């Protein structure tokens, strides 16, 4: 599986991964790959594995508490497989990912249909799944001049094409995983994605603002 080949072969692991696909099969494969990287998955206080049908905010708080503890050795490896996860739990997990950076590596394994908050996605390397968003739309947007970006925003607004506008913003978040934006610009990009999801939002205004700041 390409997702796990990446994890097995990369020199330095990212601090958070989101892997889409068959959760149980992914859990089994991930443990094999981590073992190949000399990570002990049995009897290791720095290795945490959990499988949830429904992951709730209480579960996320437990992860936060575990992640806040210093590792016995160099790193903590936190593996979580879920069938469903609500918004509140994802927001709580975001805190764990942010505060655990440096000594914890997270692996979130979800089904291909699970909706994940853009704020959490932006902090993860996303692997696997047919629903992955590529970097192509975001990269194409960044290559445009400011005038061309505004023209595109006006065209999408005229056609009321929120789907394409959202895909551009999602793709820009994937671009961020490879070439990070400054924190302020990332926040504005995340806010734009949130605002665009509201019924009365203006494609031209939101995408036009992103055209200006990036």
VOPAGU-2260 file (C-alpha; in pm, 1 decimal, decimal comma):
REM VOPAGU-2260
SITE   aa  ch    i         X         Y         Z
SITE  UNK   A    0       0,0       0,0       0,0
SITE  UNK   A    1     150,8     333,4    -110,5
SITE  UNK   A    2      48,7     510,2     211,6
SITE  UNK   A    3     251,1     274,3     425,6
SITE  UNK   A    4     546,1     266,1     187,8
SITE  UNK   A    5     574,5     639,6     245,4
SITE  UNK   A    6     577,1     592,9     623,8
SITE  UNK   A    7     823,6     307,1     600,2
SITE  UNK   A    8    1067,6     481,4     367,3
SITE  UNK   A    9    1063,0     845,2     479,6
SITE  UNK   A   10    1370,6     943,3     681,3
SITE  UNK   A   11    1194,5    1162,2     936,8
SITE  UNK   A   12     830,3    1106,9    1024,2
SITE  UNK   A   13     593,4    1404,0    1022,1
SITE  UNK   A   14     430,4    1478,2    1358,6
SITE  UNK   A   15      81,2    1380,0    1236,8
SITE  UNK   A   16     -68,1    1157,2     966,6
SITE  UNK   A   17    -425,4    1103,7     857,1
SITE  UNK   A   18    -470,3     776,9     669,0
SITE  UNK   A   19    -793,5     702,7     483,5
SITE  UNK   A   20    -908,5     352,4     397,9
SITE  UNK   A   21   -1015,8      28,9     566,3
SITE  UNK   A   22    -949,1     113,0     931,7
SITE  UNK   A   23    -881,8    -238,5    1062,5
SITE  UNK   A   24    -658,0    -333,7     770,4
SITE  UNK   A   25    -474,6      -2,7     805,8
SITE  UNK   A   26    -415,9     -58,8    1177,3
SITE  UNK   A   27    -263,4    -398,3    1108,6
SITE  UNK   A   28     -44,6    -269,2     825,7
SITE  UNK   A   29      68,4      37,0    1020,5
SITE  UNK   A   30     186,7    -174,6    1313,3
SITE  UNK   A   31     395,9    -383,8    1073,5
SITE  UNK   A   32     550,4     -71,0     922,2
SITE  UNK   A   33     626,2      83,7    1261,6
SITE  UNK   A   34     782,7    -243,1    1375,6
SITE  UNK   A   35    1002,6    -231,1    1065,0
SITE  UNK   A   36    1108,5     117,2    1179,6
SITE  UNK   A   37    1215,4     -36,4    1513,1
SITE  UNK   A   38     915,8      95,6    1705,4
SITE  UNK   A   39     805,4    -150,4    1974,2
SITE  UNK   A   40     428,2    -191,8    1949,6
SITE  UNK   A   41     400,3    -430,5    2245,5
SITE  UNK   A   42     490,5    -354,7    2606,6
SITE  UNK   A   43     600,4      -3,6    2516,4
SITE  UNK   A   44     474,8     285,7    2734,4
SITE  UNK   A   45     548,9     522,1    2445,8
SITE  UNK   A   46     315,8     335,9    2207,9
SITE  UNK   A   47     -60,3     391,7    2230,6
SITE  UNK   A   48    -313,7     216,4    2008,1
SITE  UNK   A   49    -691,2     258,8    2022,9
SITE  UNK   A   50    -978,1     144,4    1801,3
SITE  UNK   A   51   -1312,2     325,9    1830,2
SITE  UNK   A   52   -1639,2     283,8    1646,9
SITE  UNK   A   53   -1738,9     630,3    1766,0
SITE  UNK   A   54   -1465,4     864,4    1886,8
SITE  UNK   A   55   -1600,3    1124,0    2130,9
SITE  UNK   A   56   -1460,5    1432,8    2300,6
SITE  UNK   A   57   -1396,2    1230,2    2618,4
SITE  UNK   A   58   -1172,0     998,3    2416,9
SITE  UNK   A   59    -989,7    1297,2    2271,3
SITE  UNK   A   60    -926,2    1438,6    2618,6
SITE  UNK   A   61    -774,6    1107,2    2723,4
SITE  UNK   A   62    -540,0    1128,5    2424,4
SITE  UNK   A   63    -453,2    1487,4    2519,3
SITE  UNK   A   64    -358,2    1375,8    2869,8
SITE  UNK   A   65    -144,4    1091,2    2737,7
SITE  UNK   A   66      24,8    1310,9    2476,6
SITE  UNK   A   67     106,9    1575,2    2738,8
SITE  UNK   A   68     329,5    1329,4    2927,9
SITE  UNK   A   69     696,3    1319,0    2837,1
SITE  UNK   A   70     802,1    1002,5    2653,9
SITE  UNK   A   71    1011,2     742,7    2834,0
SITE  UNK   A   72    1243,9     731,7    2535,4
SITE  UNK   A   73    1254,4     976,8    2242,3
SITE  UNK   A   74     903,7     972,1    2093,3
SITE  UNK   A   75     546,9     874,4    2166,3
SITE  UNK   A   76     357,4     695,8    1888,4
SITE  UNK   A   77     -18,9     747,2    1909,5
SITE  UNK   A   78    -234,4     537,1    1675,3
SITE  UNK   A   79    -610,6     595,9    1665,1
SITE  UNK   A   80    -853,7     413,4    1436,8
SITE  UNK   A   81   -1210,5     546,8    1415,2
SITE  UNK   A   82   -1529,7     479,1    1221,0
SITE  UNK   A   83   -1689,6     810,1    1319,6
SITE  UNK   A   84   -1558,7    1119,4    1496,0
SITE  UNK   A   85   -1756,8    1432,3    1578,4
SITE  UNK   A   86   -1648,1    1794,3    1544,2
SITE  UNK   A   87   -1592,9    1847,7    1916,9
SITE  UNK   A   88   -1362,4    1546,1    1937,3
SITE  UNK   A   89   -1163,8    1665,4    1636,6
SITE  UNK   A   90   -1122,0    2009,0    1791,5
SITE  UNK   A   91    -993,6    1847,8    2111,0
SITE  UNK   A   92    -753,4    1628,7    1912,5
SITE  UNK   A   93    -622,8    1940,2    1742,8
SITE  UNK   A   94    -500,9    2060,1    2082,0
SITE  UNK   A   95    -315,7    1732,4    2136,3
SITE  UNK   A   96    -150,9    1754,6    1793,8
SITE  UNK   A   97     -40,6    2113,5    1851,9
SITE  UNK   A   98      88,3    2059,7    2205,4
SITE  UNK   A   99     246,9    1722,4    2133,1
SITE  UNK   A  100     460,4    1847,4    1844,9
SITE  UNK   A  101     821,6    1756,9    1910,4
SITE  UNK   A  102     776,4    1444,2    2117,2
SITE  UNK   A  103     460,9    1276,6    1980,2
SITE  UNK   A  104     374,7    1131,9    1639,4
SITE  UNK   A  105       5,1    1084,4    1566,0
SITE  UNK   A  106    -158,1     844,1    1322,8
SITE  UNK   A  107    -531,8     897,0    1265,2
SITE  UNK   A  108    -689,1     613,6    1065,7
SITE  UNK   A  109   -1035,0     688,3     925,6
SITE  UNK   A  110   -1272,2     557,7     661,6
SITE  UNK   A  111   -1276,0     731,3     323,3
SITE  UNK   A  112   -1614,9     888,4     395,6
SITE  UNK   A  113   -1524,3    1045,6     730,5
SITE  UNK   A  114   -1538,3    1425,8     728,6
SITE  UNK   A  115   -1230,9    1586,1     886,5
SITE  UNK   A  116   -1201,0    1948,9     995,7
SITE  UNK   A  117    -974,3    2161,8     774,6
SITE  UNK   A  118    -787,9    2278,1    1086,2
SITE  UNK   A  119    -693,9    1918,8    1168,8
SITE  UNK   A  120    -622,5    1828,9     806,0
SITE  UNK   A  121    -384,2    2122,7     773,8
SITE  UNK   A  122    -161,5    1976,0    1044,3
SITE  UNK   A  123    -152,2    1623,8     901,7
SITE  UNK   A  124       7,4    1451,7     608,0
SITE  UNK   A  125    -295,1    1293,8     438,5
SITE  UNK   A  126    -243,1     950,7     284,3
SITE  UNK   A  127    -463,5     694,8     112,5
SITE  UNK   A  128    -827,2     702,9      14,6
SITE  UNK   A  129    -998,9     779,0    -311,4
SITE  UNK   A  130   -1126,9    1111,3    -177,6
SITE  UNK   A  131    -782,8    1266,8    -130,7
SITE  UNK   A  132    -750,3    1624,5    -250,1
SITE  UNK   A  133    -440,8    1679,8    -462,8
SITE  UNK   A  134    -216,9    1985,2    -467,7
SITE  UNK   A  135    -286,0    2055,8    -835,8
SITE  UNK   A  136    -577,3    2300,0    -799,6
SITE  UNK   A  137    -401,2    2491,8    -524,9
SITE  UNK   A  138     -73,2    2504,3    -714,6
SITE  UNK   A  139    -251,8    2621,7   -1030,3
SITE  UNK   A  140    -420,9    2897,4    -828,2
SITE  UNK   A  141     -88,6    3013,5    -683,7
SITE  UNK   A  142      64,8    3031,6   -1032,5
SITE  UNK   A  143    -200,1    3280,9   -1145,9
SITE  UNK   A  144    -140,6    3653,7   -1130,1
SITE  UNK   A  145    -356,5    3853,3    -890,1
SITE  UNK   A  146    -572,4    3974,3   -1179,7
SITE  UNK   A  147    -618,2    3617,8   -1304,9
SITE  UNK   A  148    -714,2    3498,6    -955,9
SITE  UNK   A  149    -978,1    3771,2    -927,4
SITE  UNK   A  150   -1111,6    3682,5   -1271,8
SITE  UNK   A  151   -1142,1    3319,1   -1161,3
SITE  UNK   A  152   -1320,3    3421,8    -840,1
SITE  UNK   A  153   -1566,2    3632,6   -1040,8
SITE  UNK   A  154   -1631,7    3344,2   -1280,8
SITE  UNK   A  155   -1698,8    3098,5    -996,7
SITE  UNK   A  156   -1922,8    3353,3    -825,0
SITE  UNK   A  157   -2120,1    3414,0   -1145,7
SITE  UNK   A  158   -2172,3    3038,5   -1186,7
SITE  UNK   A  159   -2238,0    2995,3    -812,4
SITE  UNK   A  160   -1974,7    2721,3    -821,2
SITE  UNK   A  161   -1895,2    2676,5    -453,1
SITE  UNK   A  162   -1773,5    2320,9    -510,0
SITE  UNK   A  163   -1478,1    2433,3    -721,3
SITE  UNK   A  164   -1404,9    2721,2    -483,3
SITE  UNK   A  165   -1400,7    2482,4    -186,2
SITE  UNK   A  166   -1176,4    2240,1    -374,0
SITE  UNK   A  167    -928,0    2519,3    -441,2
SITE  UNK   A  168    -917,2    2607,0     -70,6
SITE  UNK   A  169    -884,6    2240,8      29,4
SITE  UNK   A  170    -606,8    2194,4    -224,8
SITE  UNK   A  171    -426,1    2499,2     -84,8
SITE  UNK   A  172    -437,8    2332,4     257,6
SITE  UNK   A  173    -272,0    2026,1     105,0
SITE  UNK   A  174      -8,4    2253,4     -51,1
SITE  UNK   A  175      49,7    2388,0     301,6
SITE  UNK   A  176     144,8    2036,2     416,4
SITE  UNK   A  177     438,6    2041,3     174,9
SITE  UNK   A  178     522,4    2412,5     171,0
SITE  UNK   A  179     387,3    2568,5     492,3
SITE  UNK   A  180     223,3    2909,8     478,7
SITE  UNK   A  181     299,9    3162,2     755,2
SITE  UNK   A  182      67,2    3111,9    1056,9
SITE  UNK   A  183    -137,1    3426,9     989,4
SITE  UNK   A  184    -200,0    3330,4     627,1
SITE  UNK   A  185    -287,3    2973,8     727,6
SITE  UNK   A  186    -544,1    3105,2     976,9
SITE  UNK   A  187    -703,0    3322,8     708,9
SITE  UNK   A  188    -711,0    3027,3     470,4
SITE  UNK   A  189    -880,8    2810,2     733,2
SITE  UNK   A  190   -1128,0    3088,6     812,5
SITE  UNK   A  191   -1203,4    3126,5     441,5
SITE  UNK   A  192   -1284,1    2756,1     415,7
SITE  UNK   A  193   -1519,4    2785,2     713,9
SITE  UNK   A  194   -1692,6    3099,6     584,7
SITE  UNK   A  195   -1739,0    2951,2     238,0
SITE  UNK   A  196   -1943,9    2670,1     393,2
SITE  UNK   A  197   -2209,0    2912,9     519,6
SITE  UNK   A  198   -2517,3    2949,8     293,9
SITE  UNK   A  199   -2492,9    3326,9     238,2
SITE  UNK   A  200   -2116,0    3343,9     186,3
SITE  UNK   A  201   -1970,4    3531,1    -111,5
SITE  UNK   A  202   -1737,4    3329,5    -333,5
SITE  UNK   A  203   -1598,7    3646,9    -490,3
SITE  UNK   A  204   -1520,7    3813,2    -156,1
SITE  UNK   A  205   -1369,4    3506,3      10,9
SITE  UNK   A  206   -1164,7    3378,2    -281,6
SITE  UNK   A  207   -1069,7    3735,4    -369,4
SITE  UNK   A  208    -925,3    3782,7     -21,6
SITE  UNK   A  209    -722,7    3461,6     -51,0
SITE  UNK   A  210    -603,4    3578,9    -392,8
SITE  UNK   A  211    -467,5    3891,0    -225,5
SITE  UNK   A  212    -288,7    3738,9      75,0
SITE  UNK   A  213    -120,5    3435,3     -85,2
